[in-house]
């Protein structure tokens, strides 16, 4: 019978039978899952007309998360260390949890290390971009370049980028330096060129963060 009940619910869900006096709020509190997730997992359910004996499908932890039952002595710090995730990622996965009052037997969801790392990486990139934008606003060189060439449609494709070399199809040379992260191989970027006497040339290319980088090189005078 229990097996048949589980078959009624989709994967990563378990059945719950409505008891006298139950409300969605009381069920959500007792089973430690949000009301919105219960409703989303039971389309068509009337939250104001629950029937005794009715079966609800209760969502377990979201994808890429692991259920953890709080044991005596557990703290968020110890759990984060054990699962190699951050305390912030655990709190985000369990809205409403009191980090200073974990109950023995309480069920929480732990994000996988890969998912947490990705979240932290995205936050780090966003913070980096915020700092870069601030520095760009204070740079006369960047402001001038953006003002003159920010709307340019001319682009150059990155032929090679490594921790030692960078090459664009708009320049006949390979530039030395580590520009990994600034540019992506195969991607095209806005650019402009400068020419000077004696075969000295220059190319200025906007990178992944919106920063303009200038590269100088020499070509034979005949070119």
KAGI-V112206 format. One record per residue. N is the residue number from 1. RES is the residue in three letters. PHI is phi in whole degrees, -180 to 180 (* if undefined). PSI is psi in whole degrees, 0 to 359 (* if undefined). BURIAL is + if it has 24 or more other ideal C-beta (glycine too) atoms within 12 Angstrom, else -. Layout:
N;RES;PHI;PSI;BURIAL + N;RES;PHI;PSI;BURIAL
//
This chain:
1;UNK;*;313;- + 2;UNK;-62;322;- + 3;UNK;-61;319;- + 4;UNK;-64;324;- + 5;UNK;-65;318;- + 6;UNK;-64;326;- + 7;UNK;-66;336;- + 8;UNK;-73;341;- + 9;UNK;-104;147;+ + 10;UNK;-68;173;- + 11;UNK;-59;150;- + 12;UNK;65;25;- + 13;UNK;-133;158;+ + 14;UNK;-136;152;+ + 15;UNK;-81;148;+ + 16;UNK;-135;132;+ + 17;UNK;-97;126;- + 18;UNK;-62;131;+ + 19;UNK;-108;160;- + 20;UNK;-56;133;- + 21;UNK;88;356;- + 22;UNK;-69;142;+ + 23;UNK;-130;164;- + 24;UNK;-62;324;+ + 25;UNK;-65;316;- + 26;UNK;-68;323;- + 27;UNK;-66;316;+ + 28;UNK;-62;320;+ + 29;UNK;-68;315;- + 30;UNK;-69;321;- + 31;UNK;-94;359;+ + 32;UNK;58;54;+ + 33;UNK;-144;148;+ + 34;UNK;-72;151;+ + 35;UNK;-60;319;+ + 36;UNK;-62;323;- + 37;UNK;-71;325;+ + 38;UNK;-65;315;+ + 39;UNK;-63;318;+ + 40;UNK;-64;329;- + 41;UNK;-86;353;+ + 42;UNK;-133;68;+ + 43;UNK;-59;135;- + 44;UNK;95;348;- + 45;UNK;-69;139;- + 46;UNK;-97;106;- + 47;UNK;-63;344;- + 48;UNK;-101;3;- + 49;UNK;-144;63;- + 50;UNK;-80;136;+ + 51;UNK;-103;134;- + 52;UNK;-59;130;- + 53;UNK;94;347;- + 54;UNK;-65;143;+ + 55;UNK;-99;126;+ + 56;UNK;-109;144;+ + 57;UNK;-96;116;+ + 58;UNK;-98;123;+ + 59;UNK;-69;134;+ + 60;UNK;-81;203;+ + 61;UNK;-66;149;+ + 62;UNK;-61;167;+ + 63;UNK;-55;148;- + 64;UNK;66;24;- + 65;UNK;-127;154;+ + 66;UNK;-121;135;+ + 67;UNK;-74;139;- + 68;UNK;-133;126;+ + 69;UNK;-96;124;- + 70;UNK;-64;130;+ + 71;UNK;-109;161;- + 72;UNK;-55;132;- + 73;UNK;91;352;- + 74;UNK;-68;140;+ + 75;UNK;-132;162;- + 76;UNK;-62;325;+ + 77;UNK;-63;313;- + 78;UNK;-63;319;- + 79;UNK;-65;316;+ + 80;UNK;-60;318;+ + 81;UNK;-65;318;- + 82;UNK;-66;322;- + 83;UNK;-96;0;+ + 84;UNK;59;46;- + 85;UNK;-130;175;+ + 86;UNK;-92;155;+ + 87;UNK;-62;322;+ + 88;UNK;-59;317;- + 89;UNK;-67;327;+ + 90;UNK;-69;317;+ + 91;UNK;-63;321;+ + 92;UNK;-66;327;+ + 93;UNK;-80;348;+ + 94;UNK;-134;70;+ + 95;UNK;-60;135;- + 96;UNK;96;349;- + 97;UNK;-68;142;+ + 98;UNK;-97;107;- + 99;UNK;-64;342;- + 100;UNK;-98;1;- + 101;UNK;-145;81;- + 102;UNK;-92;129;+ + 103;UNK;-94;134;- + 104;UNK;-60;130;- + 105;UNK;93;349;- + 106;UNK;-66;141;+ + 107;UNK;-103;127;+ + 108;UNK;-126;163;+ + 109;UNK;-108;129;+ + 110;UNK;-106;121;+ + 111;UNK;-67;148;+ + 112;UNK;-65;154;- + 113;UNK;-59;321;- + 114;UNK;-65;316;- + 115;UNK;-65;318;+ + 116;UNK;-66;319;+ + 117;UNK;-60;320;- + 118;UNK;-65;318;- + 119;UNK;-63;315;+ + 120;UNK;-63;322;- + 121;UNK;-64;317;- + 122;UNK;-64;320;- + 123;UNK;-65;322;- + 124;UNK;-65;317;- + 125;UNK;-63;318;- + 126;UNK;-63;319;- + 127;UNK;-67;320;- + 128;UNK;-61;315;- + 129;UNK;-64;323;- + 130;UNK;-63;315;- + 131;UNK;-66;320;- + 132;UNK;-64;317;- + 133;UNK;-61;323;- + 134;UNK;-66;317;- + 135;UNK;-68;323;- + 136;UNK;-62;321;+ + 137;UNK;-66;337;- + 138;UNK;-97;0;- + 139;UNK;-103;117;- + 140;UNK;-63;323;- + 141;UNK;-62;313;- + 142;UNK;-67;321;+ + 143;UNK;-64;319;- + 144;UNK;-66;315;- + 145;UNK;-62;316;+ + 146;UNK;-67;322;- + 147;UNK;-66;320;- + 148;UNK;-84;327;- + 149;UNK;-129;5;+ + 150;UNK;-61;332;- + 151;UNK;-101;11;- + 152;UNK;-66;142;- + 153;UNK;-99;354;- + 154;UNK;-73;129;- + 155;UNK;-130;157;- + 156;UNK;-129;143;+ + 157;UNK;-96;142;- + 158;UNK;-81;119;+ + 159;UNK;-87;328;+ + 160;UNK;-155;137;- + 161;UNK;-146;128;+ + 162;UNK;-145;187;- + 163;UNK;-78;4;- + 164;UNK;-134;339;- + 165;UNK;-138;154;- + 166;UNK;-143;133;+ + 167;UNK;-139;133;+ + 168;UNK;-113;152;+ + 169;UNK;-75;349;- + 170;UNK;-89;357;+ + 171;UNK;-132;141;+ + 172;UNK;-86;18;- + 173;UNK;-134;167;+ + 174;UNK;-105;128;- + 175;UNK;-92;140;+ + 176;UNK;-85;146;- + 177;UNK;135;161;- + 178;UNK;-97;107;- + 179;UNK;-122;22;+ + 180;UNK;-66;133;- + 181;UNK;97;321;- + 182;UNK;-73;321;+ + 183;UNK;-131;153;+ + 184;UNK;-118;128;- + 185;UNK;-60;133;- + 186;UNK;90;348;- + 187;UNK;-91;149;- + 188;UNK;-102;146;- + 189;UNK;-135;148;+ + 190;UNK;-62;144;+ + 191;UNK;-154;167;+ + 192;UNK;-145;161;+ + 193;UNK;-118;153;+ + 194;UNK;-126;147;- + 195;UNK;-126;145;- + 196;UNK;-136;172;- + 197;UNK;-69;158;- + 198;UNK;73;23;- + 199;UNK;82;7;- + 200;UNK;-80;127;- + 201;UNK;-125;166;+ + 202;UNK;-147;150;+ + 203;UNK;-136;132;+ + 204;UNK;-119;123;+ + 205;UNK;-127;133;+ + 206;UNK;-78;140;+ + 207;UNK;-101;190;+ + 208;UNK;-63;339;+ + 209;UNK;-102;6;+ + 210;UNK;83;14;+ + 211;UNK;-96;137;+ + 212;UNK;-88;130;+ + 213;UNK;-117;134;+ + 214;UNK;-104;137;+ + 215;UNK;-129;126;+ + 216;UNK;-105;148;- + 217;UNK;-157;164;+ + 218;UNK;-113;145;- + 219;UNK;-130;157;- + 220;UNK;-57;144;- + 221;UNK;-57;330;- + 222;UNK;-65;339;- + 223;UNK;-90;*;-
//
